[in-house]
Amino acid sequence: MKLLTKTTLYFITIVLLVLFIGGIVFYFYFKSIVRREVDNELTTNMHHFALILHTKNFKLDSTKLLLPLGYAIKPLAKINPGIFSFKDTIMFDLSSQRYQTFRVIQYQTYFKKTPLQLSIQESLIIIDELIERVAVAIFFLTLFLLGGIFAFNRYFIHQIWSKFFQTLETIQSIEISKNDKLELPVSEIYEFTLLNAVFDKMISRIRNDYFNLKEFTENISHEIQNPLAIIKSKIELLSQNEKLDEEQIKLIHSLQSNAVRLSNLDKSLILLAKINNNQFSERENINIIDVINFHLSNFEDVIQTKQITVQNKINSTFQIHADINLINILILNLLKNAVRHNLKGGTIDLAIEQHQFIIGNTGNEQDVNPDEMFKRFAKATGQPESLGLGLAIIDKICEYYNYTIQYLYNNKYHKFIISF
């Protein structure tokens, strides 16, 4: 969720909560004020009625002409004089021909020594309608306020935060491997200007580290390969000496195999460093079927020697967008792994299904945790040598292109599934 969206949701929630509670408080407060005014008006009319009641020529029927409100007179056996009481009641209104809510004031007094209860009532229909209209007005005011918040939020995003989003787009599109000048949008907002300064300093430092690491990688690769080439050539010359005995020949072969292994190890580590440094940014459309067939043909001699049966179920064309060098390394390592760890007279199965490349081969069980299979120099239990860097390179290439790789094993059958 975006920062502004979350901020807006918090703001709207607080506004709705305040308006809801404030609306309830305002409703009851407004209702109490209106009721108080009605009570004051009824009290005034009752005082007026009580004064008229004690005049000399007053008759009970004459109140119909003197009072604009409805009234009722009820004889009592005993009274509590001087007490006003209020209540709400529902009565049938003759003018509207329906039951309505009325506010009633009652007062007990004597009329010519006869105890009476005087009642004056006023319809609350107009008051209730007024309160309803106020509630409706508050509701529409709330909707208007929410609409204003959304409108302001859009303006806030496009006007105030536009420079921030431009900065993010610039940072996302920058390539560390290219020494292009970082051009961030200028903003009059202090925080955005400070952010641009931090980004500029950070990118400069990252680029400096990147080029230093790249130079170090290239230098160490060159410096290691040179003495390794000399060592291999010296070993080759030494192996041609006819005076060597069997023990010396074994030692020379061991030196030669370890020199080759060290050379391959150096190349693999350099390759991993280059992938981490994003030095394979070039991409093109690649027919992966052609890459598979090309490398498969290079293993024909080894496959025939180990009497391996290859079941190639790839019939259709399948293209991916990537660096051709990395895809060659990916397919080469997968095929090399399938051939190297296969059984004599075993099988290799190749298939492409639903954007997945599947390669399976027979082979002995590798006593390695599947979760650690793709780690560098992972070792099987009881084995002095590690599995090397082949699977680690495969995993790093898949990670680089956001591919997913899955390893399965069942009954001496290994399967790797790569989802493009």
Buried (B, 14 or more C-beta within 10 A) or exposed (E): EEEBEEEBEEEBEEBEEEBEEEBEEBBEEBBEEBBEEBBEBBBEBBEEBBEEBEEEEBEEEEBEEEBEBBBEEEEEEEBEEEEEEEEEEEEEBEEEEEEBBBBBBBBBBEBEEEBBBBBBBBBBBEBBEBBEEBBEEBEEEBEEEBEEBEEEBEEBBEEEBEBBEBBEEBBEEBEBBEEEEBEBBEBEEEEBBEBBEEBEEEBEEEBEEBBEEBEEBEEBBEEBBEEBEEBBEEBEEBBEEEEBEEEEEEEBEEBBEEBEEBBEBBBBBBBBBBBEBEBBEEEEEBEBBEBBBEBBEEBEEBBEEBEBEBEEEBEEEBEBEBBBEBBBBBBBBBBBBBBBBBBEEBBBBBBBEEEBBBBBBBBEEBEBEEEEBBBBEBBBEEEEEBBBBBBBBBBBBBBBBEBEBEBEBEEEBBBBBBBB
